[in-house]
Amino acid sequence: MVGAAQGTSLASPFVAGTAALIRSQHPEWDCVEETSKAVTQAILSSCASLAATDPVYGLLMGAGRLDAFAATMQGPPMPRLGDFNSDGVIDGIDLSTLLSAWGAVHSSADIDGDSVVGGSDLAWLFAAWG
């Protein structure tokens, strides 16, 4: 495509990608309506107003310009790898979570990202222990 593009067809993938970034920071969040609302609020509250740059139409352009960085910086930071309960410490509770997911495919307990919870994930957990 050559030239400028605009509109919802161009904006939608950026908003969806930002939502995915926010959600990926919090694998412990359940897939419930409250999570969807929290992600939406993070995006909307971090948008930059267009009123100053376009005083005629700026306030008519929705929430403003997407700021993916600001949206992902809202809320609690992503927990460390292996901190499955997000309490700030990697300990026996996290070990129990990993062991209960042993052999699972596509689990949040898959620390090393190889799609299966196994020995290398256990090694990662012990390396980050404490």
MODELLER restraints for C-alpha pairs under 7 A, 6 or more apart:
rsr = mdl.restraints
at = mdl.atoms
rsr.add(forms.Gaussian(group=physical.xy_distance, feature=features.Distance(at['CA:18:A'], at['CA:68:A']), mean=5.50, stdev=0.5))
rsr.add(forms.Gaussian(group=physical.xy_distance, feature=features.Distance(at['CA:19:A'], at['CA:39:A']), mean=6.19, stdev=0.5))
rsr.add(forms.Gaussian(group=physical.xy_distance, feature=features.Distance(at['CA:21:A'], at['CA:72:A']), mean=6.74, stdev=0.5))
rsr.add(forms.Gaussian(group=physical.xy_distance, feature=features.Distance(at['CA:22:A'], at['CA:39:A']), mean=6.60, stdev=0.5))
rsr.add(forms.Gaussian(group=physical.xy_distance, feature=features.Distance(at['CA:22:A'], at['CA:72:A']), mean=5.17, stdev=0.5))
rsr.add(forms.Gaussian(group=physical.xy_distance, feature=features.Distance(at['CA:25:A'], at['CA:78:A']), mean=4.65, stdev=0.5))
rsr.add(forms.Gaussian(group=physical.xy_distance, feature=features.Distance(at['CA:26:A'], at['CA:78:A']), mean=5.86, stdev=0.5))
rsr.add(forms.Gaussian(group=physical.xy_distance, feature=features.Distance(at['CA:27:A'], at['CA:108:A']), mean=6.69, stdev=0.5))
rsr.add(forms.Gaussian(group=physical.xy_distance, feature=features.Distance(at['CA:29:A'], at['CA:35:A']), mean=6.69, stdev=0.5))
rsr.add(forms.Gaussian(group=physical.xy_distance, feature=features.Distance(at['CA:42:A'], at['CA:71:A']), mean=5.26, stdev=0.5))
rsr.add(forms.Gaussian(group=physical.xy_distance, feature=features.Distance(at['CA:42:A'], at['CA:74:A']), mean=6.39, stdev=0.5))
rsr.add(forms.Gaussian(group=physical.xy_distance, feature=features.Distance(at['CA:43:A'], at['CA:71:A']), mean=5.13, stdev=0.5))
rsr.add(forms.Gaussian(group=physical.xy_distance, feature=features.Distance(at['CA:44:A'], at['CA:63:A']), mean=6.09, stdev=0.5))
rsr.add(forms.Gaussian(group=physical.xy_distance, feature=features.Distance(at['CA:46:A'], at['CA:67:A']), mean=6.19, stdev=0.5))
rsr.add(forms.Gaussian(group=physical.xy_distance, feature=features.Distance(at['CA:46:A'], at['CA:70:A']), mean=5.67, stdev=0.5))
rsr.add(forms.Gaussian(group=physical.xy_distance, feature=features.Distance(at['CA:46:A'], at['CA:71:A']), mean=5.37, stdev=0.5))
rsr.add(forms.Gaussian(group=physical.xy_distance, feature=features.Distance(at['CA:47:A'], at['CA:63:A']), mean=6.11, stdev=0.5))
rsr.add(forms.Gaussian(group=physical.xy_distance, feature=features.Distance(at['CA:47:A'], at['CA:64:A']), mean=5.33, stdev=0.5))
rsr.add(forms.Gaussian(group=physical.xy_distance, feature=features.Distance(at['CA:47:A'], at['CA:65:A']), mean=5.26, stdev=0.5))
rsr.add(forms.Gaussian(group=physical.xy_distance, feature=features.Distance(at['CA:47:A'], at['CA:66:A']), mean=4.85, stdev=0.5))
rsr.add(forms.Gaussian(group=physical.xy_distance, feature=features.Distance(at['CA:47:A'], at['CA:67:A']), mean=5.45, stdev=0.5))
rsr.add(forms.Gaussian(group=physical.xy_distance, feature=features.Distance(at['CA:48:A'], at['CA:64:A']), mean=5.25, stdev=0.5))
rsr.add(forms.Gaussian(group=physical.xy_distance, feature=features.Distance(at['CA:48:A'], at['CA:65:A']), mean=4.97, stdev=0.5))
rsr.add(forms.Gaussian(group=physical.xy_distance, feature=features.Distance(at['CA:48:A'], at['CA:66:A']), mean=6.60, stdev=0.5))
rsr.add(forms.Gaussian(group=physical.xy_distance, feature=features.Distance(at['CA:48:A'], at['CA:67:A']), mean=6.77, stdev=0.5))
rsr.add(forms.Gaussian(group=physical.xy_distance, feature=features.Distance(at['CA:49:A'], at['CA:63:A']), mean=6.86, stdev=0.5))
rsr.add(forms.Gaussian(group=physical.xy_distance, feature=features.Distance(at['CA:49:A'], at['CA:64:A']), mean=4.61, stdev=0.5))
rsr.add(forms.Gaussian(group=physical.xy_distance, feature=features.Distance(at['CA:49:A'], at['CA:65:A']), mean=6.43, stdev=0.5))
rsr.add(forms.Gaussian(group=physical.xy_distance, feature=features.Distance(at['CA:50:A'], at['CA:58:A']), mean=4.54, stdev=0.5))
rsr.add(forms.Gaussian(group=physical.xy_distance, feature=features.Distance(at['CA:50:A'], at['CA:59:A']), mean=6.69, stdev=0.5))
rsr.add(forms.Gaussian(group=physical.xy_distance, feature=features.Distance(at['CA:50:A'], at['CA:64:A']), mean=5.42, stdev=0.5))
rsr.add(forms.Gaussian(group=physical.xy_distance, feature=features.Distance(at['CA:50:A'], at['CA:65:A']), mean=6.70, stdev=0.5))
rsr.add(forms.Gaussian(group=physical.xy_distance, feature=features.Distance(at['CA:51:A'], at['CA:58:A']), mean=4.08, stdev=0.5))
rsr.add(forms.Gaussian(group=physical.xy_distance, feature=features.Distance(at['CA:51:A'], at['CA:59:A']), mean=5.43, stdev=0.5))
rsr.add(forms.Gaussian(group=physical.xy_distance, feature=features.Distance(at['CA:79:A'], at['CA:86:A']), mean=5.51, stdev=0.5))
rsr.add(forms.Gaussian(group=physical.xy_distance, feature=features.Distance(at['CA:81:A'], at['CA:111:A']), mean=6.22, stdev=0.5))
rsr.add(forms.Gaussian(group=physical.xy_distance, feature=features.Distance(at['CA:82:A'], at['CA:90:A']), mean=6.29, stdev=0.5))
rsr.add(forms.Gaussian(group=physical.xy_distance, feature=features.Distance(at['CA:82:A'], at['CA:94:A']), mean=6.60, stdev=0.5))
rsr.add(forms.Gaussian(group=physical.xy_distance, feature=features.Distance(at['CA:82:A'], at['CA:111:A']), mean=6.45, stdev=0.5))
rsr.add(forms.Gaussian(group=physical.xy_distance, feature=features.Distance(at['CA:82:A'], at['CA:125:A']), mean=5.46, stdev=0.5))
rsr.add(forms.Gaussian(group=physical.xy_distance, feature=features.Distance(at['CA:83:A'], at['CA:89:A']), mean=6.32, stdev=0.5))
rsr.add(forms.Gaussian(group=physical.xy_distance, feature=features.Distance(at['CA:83:A'], at['CA:90:A']), mean=5.07, stdev=0.5))
rsr.add(forms.Gaussian(group=physical.xy_distance, feature=features.Distance(at['CA:83:A'], at['CA:94:A']), mean=6.04, stdev=0.5))
rsr.add(forms.Gaussian(group=physical.xy_distance, feature=features.Distance(at['CA:84:A'], at['CA:94:A']), mean=5.58, stdev=0.5))
rsr.add(forms.Gaussian(group=physical.xy_distance, feature=features.Distance(at['CA:85:A'], at['CA:94:A']), mean=6.78, stdev=0.5))
rsr.add(forms.Gaussian(group=physical.xy_distance, feature=features.Distance(at['CA:89:A'], at['CA:130:A']), mean=5.80, stdev=0.5))
rsr.add(forms.Gaussian(group=physical.xy_distance, feature=features.Distance(at['CA:90:A'], at['CA:128:A']), mean=6.80, stdev=0.5))
rsr.add(forms.Gaussian(group=physical.xy_distance, feature=features.Distance(at['CA:90:A'], at['CA:129:A']), mean=5.09, stdev=0.5))
rsr.add(forms.Gaussian(group=physical.xy_distance, feature=features.Distance(at['CA:90:A'], at['CA:130:A']), mean=5.20, stdev=0.5))
rsr.add(forms.Gaussian(group=physical.xy_distance, feature=features.Distance(at['CA:91:A'], at['CA:129:A']), mean=6.14, stdev=0.5))
rsr.add(forms.Gaussian(group=physical.xy_distance, feature=features.Distance(at['CA:91:A'], at['CA:130:A']), mean=6.07, stdev=0.5))
rsr.add(forms.Gaussian(group=physical.xy_distance, feature=features.Distance(at['CA:98:A'], at['CA:109:A']), mean=5.41, stdev=0.5))
rsr.add(forms.Gaussian(group=physical.xy_distance, feature=features.Distance(at['CA:101:A'], at['CA:109:A']), mean=6.58, stdev=0.5))
rsr.add(forms.Gaussian(group=physical.xy_distance, feature=features.Distance(at['CA:101:A'], at['CA:117:A']), mean=6.50, stdev=0.5))
rsr.add(forms.Gaussian(group=physical.xy_distance, feature=features.Distance(at['CA:102:A'], at['CA:117:A']), mean=5.11, stdev=0.5))
rsr.add(forms.Gaussian(group=physical.xy_distance, feature=features.Distance(at['CA:102:A'], at['CA:118:A']), mean=5.88, stdev=0.5))
rsr.add(forms.Gaussian(group=physical.xy_distance, feature=features.Distance(at['CA:103:A'], at['CA:116:A']), mean=5.86, stdev=0.5))
rsr.add(forms.Gaussian(group=physical.xy_distance, feature=features.Distance(at['CA:103:A'], at['CA:117:A']), mean=4.98, stdev=0.5))
rsr.add(forms.Gaussian(group=physical.xy_distance, feature=features.Distance(at['CA:103:A'], at['CA:118:A']), mean=5.95, stdev=0.5))
rsr.add(forms.Gaussian(group=physical.xy_distance, feature=features.Distance(at['CA:104:A'], at['CA:116:A']), mean=5.63, stdev=0.5))
rsr.add(forms.Gaussian(group=physical.xy_distance, feature=features.Distance(at['CA:104:A'], at['CA:117:A']), mean=5.51, stdev=0.5))
rsr.add(forms.Gaussian(group=physical.xy_distance, feature=features.Distance(at['CA:105:A'], at['CA:115:A']), mean=5.39, stdev=0.5))
rsr.add(forms.Gaussian(group=physical.xy_distance, feature=features.Distance(at['CA:105:A'], at['CA:116:A']), mean=4.58, stdev=0.5))
rsr.add(forms.Gaussian(group=physical.xy_distance, feature=features.Distance(at['CA:105:A'], at['CA:117:A']), mean=6.68, stdev=0.5))
rsr.add(forms.Gaussian(group=physical.xy_distance, feature=features.Distance(at['CA:106:A'], at['CA:115:A']), mean=4.94, stdev=0.5))
rsr.add(forms.Gaussian(group=physical.xy_distance, feature=features.Distance(at['CA:106:A'], at['CA:116:A']), mean=6.31, stdev=0.5))
rsr.add(forms.Gaussian(group=physical.xy_distance, feature=features.Distance(at['CA:109:A'], at['CA:117:A']), mean=6.23, stdev=0.5))
rsr.add(forms.Gaussian(group=physical.xy_distance, feature=features.Distance(at['CA:110:A'], at['CA:116:A']), mean=5.99, stdev=0.5))
rsr.add(forms.Gaussian(group=physical.xy_distance, feature=features.Distance(at['CA:110:A'], at['CA:117:A']), mean=4.80, stdev=0.5))
rsr.add(forms.Gaussian(group=physical.xy_distance, feature=features.Distance(at['CA:110:A'], at['CA:121:A']), mean=6.17, stdev=0.5))
rsr.add(forms.Gaussian(group=physical.xy_distance, feature=features.Distance(at['CA:111:A'], at['CA:121:A']), mean=5.26, stdev=0.5))
rsr.add(forms.Gaussian(group=physical.xy_distance, feature=features.Distance(at['CA:111:A'], at['CA:124:A']), mean=6.96, stdev=0.5))
rsr.add(forms.Gaussian(group=physical.xy_distance, feature=features.Distance(at['CA:112:A'], at['CA:120:A']), mean=6.95, stdev=0.5))
rsr.add(forms.Gaussian(group=physical.xy_distance, feature=features.Distance(at['CA:112:A'], at['CA:121:A']), mean=5.79, stdev=0.5))
